[in-house]
Amino acid sequence: MFRLKNTAIAVLVVADALIGVARAAPPQAVVSPLMTMPLEDYPGKEGLMITVTYPPGAVDPVHRHHAHAFVYVLEGSIVMQVKGGKEVTLTPGQTFYEGPNDVHTVGRNASQTQPAKFIVLLLKDKGAPVLVPEK
């Protein structure tokens, strides 16, 4: 009986810890594709346009795109930085560029209370993933 009680308590402690970790994780960005277009003049390349919505407090992992990425902010305020570059805070109407060899070290919503939304145009290899996590 004592062993069963200790096992039950251990299970509850682990479950509570896992729930706490899930609550502590920042919200994820919501990515919606708008269009993909093969670039006939550039064999093997395509243009991909997406919208990204950052819920309040959203943070991207460190990553790269292996693409030319052109960002245009529609709503809210976002913070962006590539490795070796300066951290910038962007508001509606402002832009950001990320090259194919850049490591995107900071990508987040500047607000903990308001969402942010932006458009990204990626010029990339046909069929390549949009985002590659950096280790």
TITI-995011 format. One record per residue: residue in one letter; residue number from 1; chain; x negated, y negated, z negated of N, C-alpha, C, O in turn. Coordinates in Angstrom, 2 decimals, decimal comma, always signed. Layout:
N
   r     k   c       nc1       nc2       nc3      cac1      cac2      cac3       cc1       cc2       cc3       oc1       oc2       oc3
   a   NUM   A         X         Y         Z         X         Y         Z         X         Y         Z         X         Y         Z
...
END
This chain:
135
   r     k   c       nc1       nc2       nc3      cac1      cac2      cac3       cc1       cc2       cc3       oc1       oc2       oc3
   m     1   A     -0,83     +1,18     +0,00     +0,00     +0,00     +0,00     -0,88     -1,26     +0,00     -0,60     -2,22     +0,72
   f     2   A     -1,94     -1,25     -0,82     -2,85     -2,39     -0,90     -3,50     -2,66     +0,46     -3,62     -3,80     +0,89
   r     3   A     -3,93     -1,56     +1,12     -4,58     -1,69     +2,43     -3,59     -2,25     +3,47     -3,98     -3,10     +4,28
   l     4   A     -2,35     -1,81     +3,47     -1,33     -2,30     +4,39     -1,08     -3,79     +4,17     -0,95     -4,55     +5,13
   k     5   A     -1,01     -4,20     +2,93     -0,77     -5,60     +2,59     -1,95     -6,45     +3,09     -1,72     -7,51     +3,68
   n     6   A     -3,19     -6,02     +2,88     -4,36     -6,76     +3,34     -4,40     -6,85     +4,87     -4,76     -7,88     +5,43
   t     7   A     -4,02     -5,76     +5,55     -3,98     -5,76     +7,01     -2,94     -6,75     +7,50     -3,19     -7,50     +8,45
   a     8   A     -1,78     -6,76     +6,88     -0,71     -7,69     +7,27     -1,15     -9,13     +7,07     -0,88     -9,99     +7,91
   i     9   A     -1,82     -9,41     +5,98     -2,31    -10,77     +5,72     -3,36    -11,15     +6,76     -3,36    -12,28     +7,26
   a    10   A     -4,25    -10,23     +7,08     -5,28    -10,51     +8,08     -4,65    -10,81     +9,44     -5,10    -11,73    +10,12
   v    11   A     -3,64    -10,07     +9,84     -2,95    -10,30    +11,11     -2,31    -11,67    +11,11     -2,39    -12,39    +12,11
   l    12   A     -1,66    -12,06    +10,01     -1,03    -13,37     +9,93     -2,05    -14,50    +10,00     -1,79    -15,52    +10,63
   v    13   A     -3,19    -14,33     +9,36     -4,24    -15,35     +9,39     -4,77    -15,53    +10,82     -4,94    -16,65    +11,28
   v    14   A     -5,02    -14,42    +11,51     -5,51    -14,48    +12,89     -4,46    -15,11    +13,79     -4,79    -15,96    +14,61
   a    15   A     -3,20    -14,71    +13,66     -2,12    -15,28    +14,48     -2,00    -16,78    +14,25     -1,85    -17,54    +15,21
   d    16   A     -2,06    -17,21    +13,00     -1,98    -18,63    +12,68     -3,15    -19,39    +13,29     -2,98    -20,50    +13,80
   a    17   A     -4,34    -18,81    +13,24     -5,52    -19,46    +13,83     -5,36    -19,60    +15,34     -5,69    -20,64    +15,90
   l    18   A     -4,86    -18,55    +16,01     -4,66    -18,61    +17,46     -3,62    -19,64    +17,83     -3,80    -20,36    +18,82
   i    19   A     -2,55    -19,74    +17,08     -1,52    -20,75    +17,33     -2,12    -22,13    +17,14     -1,83    -23,04    +17,92
   g    20   A     -2,94    -22,31    +16,12     -3,60    -23,59    +15,88     -4,52    -23,98    +17,03     -4,56    -25,14    +17,41
   v    21   A     -5,26    -23,02    +17,59     -6,13    -23,29    +18,73     -5,29    -23,70    +19,93     -5,65    -24,64    +20,64
   a    22   A     -4,18    -23,02    +20,16     -3,31    -23,36    +21,29     -2,77    -24,78    +21,12     -2,68    -25,52    +22,11
   r    23   A     -2,41    -25,17    +19,91     -1,91    -26,52    +19,67     -3,02    -27,55    +19,84     -2,75    -28,67    +20,27
   a    24   A     -4,25    -27,20    +19,53     -5,36    -28,15    +19,57     -5,88    -28,39    +20,99     -6,52    -29,41    +21,23
   a    25   A     -5,61    -27,48    +21,92     -6,11    -27,63    +23,29     -5,45    -28,84    +23,94     -4,24    -29,03    +23,82
   p    26   A     -6,25    -29,68    +24,65     -5,66    -30,84    +25,31     -4,75    -30,40    +26,44     -4,92    -29,32    +27,01
   p    27   A     -3,76    -31,24    +26,77     -2,87    -30,90    +27,89     -3,65    -30,78    +29,20     -4,68    -31,43    +29,37
   q    28   A     -3,15    -29,98    +30,10     -3,80    -29,75    +31,39     -3,26    -30,70    +32,46     -2,10    -31,11    +32,40
   a    29   A     -4,09    -31,02    +33,42     -3,67    -31,80    +34,57     -2,70    -30,97    +35,41     -2,81    -29,74    +35,47
   v    30   A     -1,76    -31,65    +36,06     -0,83    -30,99    +36,96     -1,23    -31,41    +38,38     -1,18    -32,59    +38,72
   v    31   A     -1,61    -30,43    +39,21     -2,07    -30,70    +40,57     -1,01    -30,24    +41,55     -0,54    -29,10    +41,50
   s    32   A     -0,62    -31,15    +42,46     +0,39    -30,84    +43,47     -0,17    -31,13    +44,86     -0,54    -32,26    +45,15
   p    33   A     -0,23    -30,10    +45,72     -0,73    -30,34    +47,09     +0,28    -31,17    +47,88     +1,48    -30,96    +47,79
   l    34   A     -0,23    -32,11    +48,66     +0,62    -32,93    +49,53     +0,50    -32,49    +50,97     +1,51    -32,35    +51,67
   m    35   A     -0,73    -32,25    +51,44     -0,93    -31,76    +52,80     -2,34    -31,22    +52,98     -3,27    -31,63    +52,29
   t    36   A     -2,47    -30,28    +53,90     -3,76    -29,74    +54,32     -3,81    -29,86    +55,83     -2,84    -29,56    +56,53
   m    37   A     -4,97    -30,31    +56,34     -5,10    -30,49    +57,78     -6,47    -30,03    +58,24     -7,49    -30,56    +57,78
   p    38   A     -6,51    -29,04    +59,16     -7,81    -28,66    +59,72     -8,40    -29,86    +60,46     -7,67    -30,61    +61,11
   l    39   A     -9,70    -30,05    +60,37    -10,37    -31,16    +61,06    -11,02    -30,61    +62,32    -12,16    -30,14    +62,29
   e    40   A    -10,28    -30,68    +63,41    -10,71    -30,08    +64,68    -12,09    -30,56    +65,13    -12,86    -29,78    +65,71
   d    41   A    -12,41    -31,83    +64,87    -13,71    -32,37    +65,29    -14,86    -31,90    +64,40    -16,02    -32,11    +64,73
   y    42   A    -14,53    -31,27    +63,29    -15,52    -30,78    +62,34    -15,22    -29,31    +62,05    -14,57    -29,00    +61,05
   p    43   A    -15,69    -28,40    +62,90    -15,38    -26,97    +62,75    -15,66    -26,47    +61,33    -16,71    -26,75    +60,75
   g    44   A    -14,69    -25,72    +60,80    -14,84    -25,14    +59,48    -14,48    -26,08    +58,34    -14,59    -25,70    +57,17
   k    45   A    -14,07    -27,30    +58,66    -13,72    -28,29    +57,63    -12,23    -28,59    +57,65    -11,55    -28,41    +58,67
   e    46   A    -11,73    -29,05    +56,50    -10,33    -29,46    +56,40    -10,20    -30,63    +55,45    -11,05    -30,85    +54,58
   g    47   A     -9,11    -31,37    +55,62     -8,74    -32,42    +54,68     -7,62    -31,89    +53,81     -6,68    -31,26    +54,31
   l    48   A     -7,70    -32,13    +52,52     -6,66    -31,72    +51,58     -6,30    -32,93    +50,73     -7,18    -33,54    +50,12
   m    49   A     -5,02    -33,26    +50,70     -4,56    -34,37    +49,88     -3,70    -33,81    +48,76     -2,78    -33,02    +49,00
   i    50   A     -4,01    -34,22    +47,52     -3,28    -33,75    +46,35     -2,91    -34,93    +45,45     -3,54    -35,99    +45,51
   t    51   A     -1,88    -34,74    +44,63     -1,65    -35,67    +43,53     -2,05    -34,95    +42,26     -1,88    -33,74    +42,13
   v    52   A     -2,60    -35,71    +41,33     -2,97    -35,19    +40,03     -2,26    -36,04    +38,99     -2,36    -37,27    +39,00
   t    53   A     -1,55    -35,38    +38,09     -0,91    -36,07    +36,99     -1,57    -35,62    +35,71     -1,61    -34,43    +35,40
   y    54   A     -2,08    -36,59    +34,96     -2,65    -36,33    +33,64     -1,59    -36,65    +32,60     -1,20    -37,81    +32,47
   p    55   A     -1,12    -35,67    +31,85     -0,27    -35,99    +30,71     -1,11    -36,79    +29,70     -2,33    -36,79    +29,78
   p    56   A     -0,46    -37,46    +28,75     -1,22    -38,18    +27,72     -2,25    -37,26    +27,07     -1,93    -36,14    +26,67
   g    57   A     -3,49    -37,73    +26,97     -4,54    -36,96    +26,32     -5,19    -35,89    +27,17     -6,06    -35,17    +26,69
   a    58   A     -4,79    -35,74    +28,43     -5,34    -34,68    +29,29     -6,83    -34,91    +29,56     -7,29    -36,04    +29,73
   v    59   A     -7,58    -33,80    +29,60     -9,02    -33,82    +29,84     -9,36    -32,69    +30,80     -8,92    -31,55    +30,61
   d    60   A    -10,14    -33,00    +31,85    -10,60    -31,97    +32,78    -11,88    -31,33    +32,24    -12,65    -31,97    +31,54
   p    61   A    -12,11    -30,06    +32,58    -13,41    -29,45    +32,25    -14,47    -30,02    +33,19    -14,14    -30,57    +34,24
   v    62   A    -15,73    -29,88    +32,81    -16,82    -30,29    +33,70    -16,76    -29,38    +34,93    -16,64    -28,16    +34,80
   h    63   A    -16,83    -29,99    +36,12    -16,65    -29,21    +37,35    -17,31    -29,93    +38,53    -17,86    -31,02    +38,40
   r    64   A    -17,23    -29,27    +39,67    -17,61    -29,90    +40,94    -16,60    -29,48    +42,00    -15,84    -28,53    +41,81
   h    65   A    -16,60    -30,21    +43,10    -15,65    -29,93    +44,17    -16,31    -29,38    +45,43    -15,62    -28,80    +46,27
   h    66   A    -17,61    -29,54    +45,59    -18,29    -29,18    +46,84    -17,56    -29,81    +48,02    -17,37    -29,19    +49,06
   a    67   A    -17,16    -31,07    +47,83    -16,40    -31,79    +48,85    -16,61    -33,29    +48,65    -17,08    -33,73    +47,60
   h    68   A    -16,25    -34,04    +49,66    -16,14    -35,49    +49,50    -14,76    -35,70    +48,88    -13,76    -35,26    +49,44
   a    69   A    -14,70    -36,38    +47,73    -13,42    -36,61    +47,05    -13,20    -38,11    +46,90    -14,00    -38,82    +46,30
   f    70   A    -12,07    -38,58    +47,46    -11,70    -39,99    +47,39    -10,47    -40,08    +46,49     -9,44    -39,48    +46,78
   v    71   A    -10,58    -40,83    +45,40     -9,52    -40,93    +44,39     -8,88    -42,31    +44,46     -9,57    -43,32    +44,60
   y    72   A     -7,55    -42,35    +44,38     -6,79    -43,62    +44,35     -5,78    -43,53    +43,22     -4,91    -42,65    +43,22
   v    73   A     -5,87    -44,43    +42,25     -5,00    -44,40    +41,07     -3,65    -45,04    +41,38     -3,58    -46,16    +41,89
   l    74   A     -2,58    -44,29    +41,07     -1,22    -44,78    +41,27     -0,60    -45,36    +40,01     +0,01    -46,43    +40,04
   e    75   A     -0,77    -44,65    +38,89     -0,14    -45,04    +37,62     -1,08    -44,77    +36,46     -1,91    -43,86    +36,52
   g    76   A     -0,95    -45,56    +35,42     -1,71    -45,31    +34,20     -3,16    -45,70    +34,34     -3,52    -46,54    +35,16
   s    77   A     -3,99    -45,07    +33,53     -5,41    -45,39    +33,47     -6,19    -44,10    +33,27     -5,87    -43,29    +32,41
   i    78   A     -7,24    -43,92    +34,10     -8,05    -42,71    +34,00     -9,52    -43,07    +33,80     -9,96    -44,16    +34,19
   v    79   A    -10,27    -42,16    +33,20    -11,70    -42,35    +33,00    -12,42    -41,29    +33,83    -12,10    -40,10    +33,74
   m    80   A    -13,40    -41,72    +34,65    -14,13    -40,82    +35,53    -15,62    -41,07    +35,40    -16,06    -42,19    +35,12
   q    81   A    -16,40    -40,00    +35,60    -17,85    -40,11    +35,64    -18,43    -38,89    +36,33    -17,94    -37,77    +36,15
   v    82   A    -19,47    -39,12    +37,13    -20,24    -38,02    +37,69    -21,61    -38,04    +37,03    -22,06    -39,09    +36,56
   k    83   A    -22,27    -36,88    +37,00    -23,58    -36,76    +36,36    -24,54    -37,81    +36,95    -24,69    -37,93    +38,16
   g    84   A    -25,18    -38,55    +36,04    -26,12    -39,59    +36,46    -25,45    -40,91    +36,78    -26,13    -41,91    +37,00
   g    85   A    -24,11    -40,93    +36,81    -23,37    -42,15    +37,10    -22,85    -42,80    +35,83    -23,04    -42,30    +34,73
   k    86   A    -22,20    -43,91    +36,02    -21,65    -44,68    +34,92    -20,19    -44,28    +34,69    -19,44    -44,09    +35,65
   e    87   A    -19,78    -44,15    +33,43    -18,38    -43,88    +33,12    -17,56    -45,12    +33,48    -17,91    -46,24    +33,10
   v    88   A    -16,46    -44,91    +34,22    -15,60    -46,03    +34,62    -14,16    -45,73    +34,24    -13,71    -44,58    +34,27
   t    89   A    -13,44    -46,78    +33,88    -12,01    -46,68    +33,60    -11,29    -47,33    +34,77    -11,55    -48,49    +35,11
   l    90   A    -10,39    -46,58    +35,38     -9,68    -47,03    +36,57     -8,21    -47,24    +36,28     -7,60    -46,49    +35,51
   t    91   A     -7,64    -48,26    +36,90     -6,21    -48,58    +36,75     -5,57    -48,58    +38,14     -6,28    -48,47    +39,13
   p    92   A     -4,24    -48,70    +38,22     -3,56    -48,63    +39,53     -4,20    -49,54    +40,59     -4,48    -50,72    +40,36
   g    93   A     -4,41    -48,92    +41,76     -5,00    -49,63    +42,89     -6,51    -49,49    +42,97     -7,10    -49,88    +43,97
   q    94   A     -7,15    -48,94    +41,94     -8,60    -48,77    +41,96     -8,97    -47,39    +42,50     -8,15    -46,47    +42,50
   t    95   A    -10,22    -47,27    +42,95    -10,68    -46,05    +43,61    -11,95    -45,51    +42,97    -12,64    -46,19    +42,21
   f    96   A    -12,25    -44,25    +43,31    -13,43    -43,56    +42,81    -13,86    -42,58    +43,88    -13,02    -41,99    +44,57
   y    97   A    -15,17    -42,39    +44,03    -15,69    -41,43    +45,01    -16,59    -40,42    +44,31    -17,34    -40,74    +43,39
   e    98   A    -16,47    -39,20    +44,77    -17,30    -38,11    +44,27    -17,84    -37,35    +45,47    -17,07    -36,91    +46,32
   g    99   A    -19,16    -37,19    +45,55    -19,79    -36,51    +46,68    -19,84    -35,00    +46,51    -19,59    -34,49    +45,42
   p   100   A    -20,17    -34,28    +47,59    -20,19    -32,82    +47,56    -21,19    -32,22    +46,58    -21,01    -31,08    +46,15
   n   101   A    -22,23    -32,95    +46,22    -23,24    -32,43    +45,29    -23,07    -32,96    +43,88    -23,84    -32,61    +42,99
   d   102   A    -22,07    -33,80    +43,65    -21,84    -34,39    +42,33    -21,24    -33,39    +41,37    -20,46    -32,51    +41,75
   v   103   A    -21,61    -33,53    +40,10    -20,98    -32,79    +39,01    -20,09    -33,79    +38,29    -20,55    -34,82    +37,80
   h   104   A    -18,81    -33,46    +38,23    -17,80    -34,34    +37,61    -17,83    -34,07    +36,10    -17,25    -33,10    +35,63
   t   105   A    -18,51    -34,95    +35,36    -18,72    -34,73    +33,93    -17,58    -35,27    +33,06    -17,33    -34,74    +31,98
   v   106   A    -16,90    -36,32    +33,53    -15,78    -36,89    +32,77    -14,60    -37,09    +33,72    -14,73    -37,73    +34,76
   g   107   A    -13,47    -36,56    +33,34    -12,21    -36,77    +34,04    -11,11    -36,66    +32,99    -10,83    -35,56    +32,51
   r   108   A    -10,48    -37,79    +32,64     -9,46    -37,72    +31,59     -8,52    -38,90    +31,67     -8,81    -39,92    +32,28
   n   109   A     -7,38    -38,72    +31,02     -6,43    -39,81    +30,86     -6,99    -40,74    +29,80     -7,40    -40,27    +28,74
   a   110   A     -7,01    -42,04    +30,06     -7,52    -43,01    +29,09     -6,53    -43,22    +27,95     -6,88    -43,79    +26,92
   s   111   A     -5,29    -42,75    +28,12     -4,24    -42,97    +27,12     -3,84    -41,68    +26,42     -3,78    -40,61    +27,03
   q   112   A     -3,56    -41,81    +25,15     -3,02    -40,68    +24,37     -1,49    -40,72    +24,35     -0,85    -39,83    +23,79
   t   113   A     -0,89    -41,77    +24,95     +0,57    -41,92    +24,88     +1,26    -42,04    +26,24     +2,47    -41,80    +26,34
   q   114   A     +0,52    -42,41    +27,29     +1,12    -42,61    +28,61     +0,50    -41,66    +29,64     -0,70    -41,40    +29,59
   p   115   A     +1,30    -41,15    +30,58     +0,73    -40,32    +31,65     -0,04    -41,18    +32,65     +0,09    -42,40    +32,67
   a   116   A     -0,85    -40,53    +33,47     -1,57    -41,20    +34,56     -1,41    -40,33    +35,80     -1,30    -39,10    +35,72
   k   117   A     -1,39    -40,98    +36,97     -1,21    -40,23    +38,22     -2,11    -40,83    +39,29     -2,22    -42,05    +39,42
   f   118   A     -2,76    -39,94    +40,07     -3,62    -40,41    +41,15     -3,57    -39,45    +42,32     -3,19    -38,28    +42,19
   i   119   A     -3,99    -39,96    +43,47     -4,08    -39,17    +44,70     -5,56    -38,89    +44,95     -6,41    -39,75    +44,73
   v   120   A     -5,85    -37,67    +45,42     -7,22    -37,31    +45,79     -7,19    -36,77    +47,22     -6,39    -35,88    +47,54
   l   121   A     -8,06    -37,30    +48,06     -8,27    -36,77    +49,41     -9,61    -36,07    +49,39    -10,65    -36,69    +49,12
   l   122   A     -9,60    -34,77    +49,66    -10,81    -33,95    +49,67    -11,15    -33,56    +51,11    -10,29    -33,05    +51,84
   l   123   A    -12,38    -33,80    +51,51    -12,88    -33,32    +52,80    -13,81    -32,18    +52,45    -14,89    -32,39    +51,90
   k   124   A    -13,40    -30,95    +52,79    -14,08    -29,76    +52,26    -14,15    -28,64    +53,28    -13,57    -28,75    +54,37
   d   125   A    -14,86    -27,56    +52,93    -14,88    -26,37    +53,77    -13,49    -25,75    +53,78    -12,82    -25,69    +52,74
   k   126   A    -13,07    -25,29    +54,94    -11,76    -24,68    +55,09    -11,62    -23,48    +54,14    -12,46    -22,58    +54,14
   g   127   A    -10,57    -23,48    +53,34    -10,27    -22,37    +52,43    -11,06    -22,39    +51,13    -10,83    -21,54    +50,27
   a   128   A    -11,99    -23,33    +50,96    -12,79    -23,38    +49,73    -11,91    -23,83    +48,55    -10,95    -24,56    +48,76
   p   129   A    -12,24    -23,40    +47,33    -11,45    -23,83    +46,18    -11,56    -25,34    +45,96    -12,56    -25,96    +46,32
   v   130   A    -10,53    -25,91    +45,39    -10,51    -27,35    +45,13    -11,50    -27,71    +44,02    -12,16    -28,75    +44,09
   l   131   A    -11,58    -26,86    +43,02    -12,38    -27,17    +41,83    -13,20    -25,93    +41,45    -12,68    -24,82    +41,44
   v   132   A    -14,47    -26,15    +41,14    -15,33    -25,05    +40,68    -15,88    -25,44    +39,31    -16,64    -26,40    +39,21
   p   133   A    -15,51    -24,71    +38,25    -16,02    -25,05    +36,91    -17,54    -25,01    +36,89    -18,16    -24,13    +37,49
   e   134   A    -18,13    -25,95    +36,19    -19,58    -26,03    +36,04    -19,96    -25,41    +34,71    -19,34    -25,71    +33,69
   k   135   A    -20,96    -24,56    +34,71    -21,33    -23,87    +33,47    -22,44    -24,58    +32,77    -22,88    -24,14    +31,71
END
